[in-house]
Amino acid sequence: MVVHLTQRTDPGPGPVVGFVVSKGVGNAVTRNLVKRRLRALVHERLTSLPSSSSVVVRALPAASQAEYAALATDLDGALATARRRLERAGR
C-alpha cells in the first residue's frame, strides 16, 4: 500500500481522505472489500492525522489477499513514512 500525505491550503473541518483501488487489485467485489477495509482502518486513525491534511491511500494488488490485521500494520507503516516525508519537506 502507498500513502500520500500533503497539507491542504484551504481550511477545512478535518483531514480529507481518498482511496485508489485499481482493477489490478481484483474484480469489483474484491476491490470494494479492500476499499471498505481501508476506509474502516483510516477512520480509526483520523484523530491522529493533522486536521489540515490531505491523504490518498492506494491499494496494491497484494491487498486483496491480506488479512485485516496485515492491512492495519501496512497502513500504520505507510502513514508513518508519509508523515516523515512531509516533515522533511516542510523543513
C-alpha positions in Angstrom: 0.0 0.0 0.0 1.1 3.5 -0.7 0.0 6.6 1.2 0.5 10.2 0.0 0.1 12.9 2.7 0.1 16.6 2.0 -1.0 19.8 3.7 -4.1 21.4 2.3 -4.1 25.1 1.5 -7.8 25.6 2.1 -9.1 25.4 5.7 -11.4 22.6 6.5 -13.0 20.8 9.4 -10.7 17.8 9.2 -8.5 15.7 7.1 -9.6 14.7 3.5 -9.1 11.1 2.6 -9.3 9.4 -0.8 -8.8 5.8 -1.9 -7.4 4.4 -5.1 -8.2 0.7 -5.7 -7.5 -0.2 -9.3 -8.6 -3.2 -11.3 -5.2 -4.7 -10.7 -6.3 -5.5 -7.2 -9.1 -7.8 -8.4 -12.7 -7.8 -9.6 -15.4 -5.4 -8.4 -16.3 -7.4 -5.3 -12.7 -7.7 -4.2 -12.0 -4.0 -4.9 -15.0 -3.0 -2.8 -14.0 -5.3 0.0 -10.5 -3.8 0.1 -11.9 -0.3 -0.1 -14.3 -0.9 2.8 -11.5 -2.4 4.9 -9.2 0.5 4.2 -12.0 3.0 4.9 -12.6 1.4 8.3 -8.9 1.4 9.2 -8.4 5.0 8.2 -11.5 6.0 10.2 -9.9 4.5 13.3 -6.8 6.7 12.7 -8.4 10.0 11.7 -7.7 11.6 15.1 -4.0 11.0 14.7 -3.9 12.9 11.3 -3.4 16.6 11.1 -6.7 18.4 10.5 -5.3 20.3 7.5 -4.0 17.2 5.8 -5.0 15.5 2.5 -4.4 11.7 2.4 -4.5 9.4 -0.6 -4.4 5.6 0.1 -3.5 3.5 -2.9 -4.0 -0.2 -2.5 -1.6 -2.5 -4.3 -2.6 -5.9 -5.7 -1.4 -7.8 -2.6 -4.1 -6.0 -0.5 -6.7 -8.4 -2.0 -5.1 -11.3 -0.2 -4.1 -9.6 3.0 -5.9 -10.1 6.3 -7.4 -7.1 8.1 -4.6 -7.1 10.7 -2.0 -7.1 8.0 -3.7 -4.2 6.2 -3.7 -2.3 9.5 0.0 -2.9 10.0 0.8 -1.9 6.4 -1.4 1.3 6.8 0.4 2.3 10.0 3.8 1.8 8.4 2.8 3.7 5.3 1.3 6.6 7.3 4.5 6.8 9.4 6.6 7.0 6.3 4.3 9.6 4.7 4.5 11.7 7.9 8.3 11.6 7.9 8.4 12.7 4.3 6.0 15.5 4.9 8.1 16.7 7.9 11.3 16.6 5.8 9.7 18.5 3.0 8.5 21.2 5.5 11.9 22.0 6.9 
